[in-house]
Amino acid sequence: MTGTGAPGRVYLAGAGPGDPELLTRKVDRLLGEADVVLHDALVSEAVLSEVPAETRTRDVGKRPGPDGERTTQEEINQLLVKHARAGETVLRLKGGDPTVFARGGEEADHLAAAGVPCEFVPGVSSVLGAPESADIPLTHRDHASSLTVVTGHEDPAKDDTALDWDALARTVSAGGTLVILMGVRRLPDIAAGLQRHGVAPETPAATVQEATLSSEQTVRGTVGTIGERIREAGIEPPATTIVGDVVEAGGPLADSLPEPIPSLAGGSGAPASRDGATAEER
């Protein structure tokens, strides 16, 4: 802790998809022990309300703030090292899980090079939280035996895309589940690209906005219609899209489940502004 003269430590931790009841016990403990919390913009207000009043917090999200400024990755790296070298316990809090498209690995590399002790603390990724909150199972014995997760930043029309869209289309066509993170802005192009690569337009698809919060909204459709449906519904980031037969499996599942227990994430629980198609990619 501060003032001991000993080097501090950085915890690269996941805050989950939004509902504070989905925080792990370890992250909940660290919220009370940290000297400083450096959090991404996608960490919900409901989670941030769990931080003690005396703990210093700073939003280091990469989206531009009200004043037009944004925190660069290099600035974040420098802040982590600065606070740790001051002997402080630093909680680097990221939405979802710190290693799933969240640059946790890159930050760990930087800290290691600087000689700063650090540790990953897993969180519930929106890969899990979004579909399950919408009563969509990711795998199902009768529907899907594989799961693929991709970032929605990739344009399927790019010649130099890092994703193998042919392979993704084959996986979906064979009955696998595809989860697309951070893809709301590009979803019409992604859906069209999947169809060009062989995915049937009638393949079920769903997009979940602000999963696990009281403001959650789910739009269901097909690969052929989901782009237009999210536009009509006014879906904005953060949102997660699920493609595959499991989307239909969630229909009867939802009908059979009891009403959910009210969570602590009252109100929207979400940051007041969530622009850009990134989850701090970022």
N, C-alpha and C positions, 0 to 999 in steps of 0.2 A: 504493500500500500504506500501512499505518498509519504515521503519524509524518512523512509527507512534506510535510504542510501543504497539499497539493493536494486538490481535491474528489474524493471517491470516485466509484464507479460501481456501478450495480446491474444485474445480469444476471438477467432474468426467463427462467428456463430450465426445460426439460422433462426429467424424469428417466426418461421412458419408462414402460412398463407394469409393471416390476418387476425383470426379469432385468438385472443390471448389464452383461451383454455387449451389451445393446441401447442403452446410453448412446452418444451421439454422441461423437466424438473431442473436440469442443470442450467439451462438458459435462465430460468426463473430465479435460480440462486445467484447467478452471475449479475443479473440486473440489480440485485441488492448489494453486491460486493464491489462492483466496478467503480473506479474513480471517474472515468469518463466513458461515455457511450457515443461512438461515431456510427451513425445509422444511415442507411439508404433511404431514398424517398419512398420506396415501396413498403417500408415497415409501417404498419397501420397505426393510426392514432390510438386505437384501443390497446395495442401492445405498448406503445410509448407511455401511456398513462400508468403503466406498471413500474416505471423508473422512479426511484425515490426523488423527492423534490430537491434534495441537496446534491444530487449527482449531476455533473455537467454533461450536457448532451449537445451534439452538433449534427445537423443534417448535411451529409456529404454526398447527397445525390448528384448524379451527373446531368440531370435535366436542368435547364435554366430556371432559376428561381424568379420571384416577382421583380427583382431588380435586374434581371437579365444575366446574372452571373451564374456560373456553374463550377463545380469542383472537378478538377481533372484527376485522372488516376494517379499521376505523379504527385499531386498535392496530397491525395489520400495516403499514399505510401509514406510521404514525408511526415505527415501528422502521426501516423502509427508509430514510426520510429522515434519521433520527438517525445511523445507522451511516455512511451516505454522506457526510454533512456532517462526520463525524469523520475523513474521508479514507480510509475503508476500502473494500475491494472486497467487495461483497455479492453472494452467490449466493442468489437467491430461487428455491428448487427446488420444482417442482410435479410431481405425478404426471402421466404422459402428456405432453401438449404444453401450454405455458403459455397458449395462446390458445383452446383448445377447452374451453369451459365451465369455465374455471379462473380467471377474473377477472384474467388477465394484462393485458387491455386497460384495465381500470379502474385497476389499479396503475400502469400506464404513464402514464395521464392524470394521476394524482396526483403522480407523480414529475416529470413535465414541468411541472406547475403550480408545483412547489416548486423548479424549476431544477436538478434532479438528473439527471445523465446516466444513461441506461438503454438497455438493448439486449435484444431478444428473442433467445433461443437455442432453436431448435425441438427437440422431442423426439418420440419415437415414441408417437403417441396410442393409447389403448386401442381407438379406432375401428379401427385397423389391427392392433394387437398381439393383441387378444383373438380375433378370428375367424381370423387367420392361425396363431396358436398352436394353435387347434383344427382346423386344416386346412380352414378354410372360406374360399374365395375371395370377396372382396367383389363383384367383377364377373366375368362369364363370358360369352363370346361366345354360348353356347347357352342362358344362363339369365337374365342381368341386364346391362342397359346403363346403369343409373342407380343412384345411391347417395344416400340421404338419412340425415342424422344428426340426432337430436333428444335433448333431455334428458328423462329419465323422471320428472322432478318434476311435469310437467304432468298434471293429472287430466282425461281426455277428457270427463268428465261436467260439468266446470265451464262455466258460461255465458260466462265471460270468459277462457277459455283463449287463450293466445297462439299456439297451434298450429292449423293448418287440418287437422283430422282427416279431413275429406272428401278433401282433396288427398292426404294421406298414404295413405289407403286406396286411392285410385285408383292411386297410384304402385306400391304393393305388388301390387295386382290386375293391373297391367299388366306385372308381371315385375320390378319394381325391388327393390333391397335396402334395407331399413330397419334402421338401427343405433340402439339405444336405450341411452343411457348413464345410469347412476345410477337405474335403474328397477326394481330388485328388489322394493322394498316395494310399488310400485304396479303391478307387472306383471300380476296378475290383472285389475285394472281396465283397464289399457291394452289387454290382449288382448281383453277384452270390448268395449271401445270400438271397436277396429279392426273387430271383427265387426259391430257395430251400423252401422258406416259402410261395410260392404260387403265386407270381406276374408273370403274363404272360411275356415272353421274348419280345413280340412285343409292350409292353407298352412304349409310347414315353418318351424320356429323353433328356436333354440338359445340357451342362456344359458351364458356362460363366466365362472366365478368365479376370481379371483386368477390371471389369465392370465399366462403365461410363467414362473410360479414352479413349484416342485416340488409345491406344494399345489393346482395348477390342477385344476378339476373342470368338465366340460362336461355339460350336460343337454340332450338333444335331444327334440323333440316337434313339436307343431303349434300354431298360434295358439289352437286350441281346447283344447289339453291342457297347454301350457307352464306356466301358472300353477300348476296342481296338481302338475306334475312337479317344479318347483323347490321347492315346499313339502315334498314327500315326500323330496327329496334334501337338505333343510336348507340350501339355497343362501342365503348372506348377502352383503351388500356387502363389497368392491367386485365388481361383476359387470357384464357387458355382454351385451345380448341382440341377436341377429341374426334378422331375419324376411325370408323370401323363398326362392325356389327354390335359391339358392346353398347353402343349408344342406344340401340333399340332394346337391349336387355335391361337397361335402366328404367324403361317405361313401366313394365309390370312390377319391377322391384320397388319403384317409388310408390306405387299404389298399395303395396303390401306392408310398407313400413309405418310404424307409429309416428305421430307428430314428434319432431325433434325437440329436445330439451332446450329452452332458451339459453343462449350463450351470454357471456359477459360483453360481447362486442355490440353493445347497443348503439343506436344511431348508425351512421354509415361506417364509422370506425376507420374510414379510409382517409388518406391525405386529401386536403382540399383541392389540390391540383395534381393531376396525373397525366401529364402530356408525354408525347413521344411513344414509340413502340418498343421501348426498352425496359428491361428490369434491371436498370443500373448497369448496363453493358457498355453503357456499359461501355 
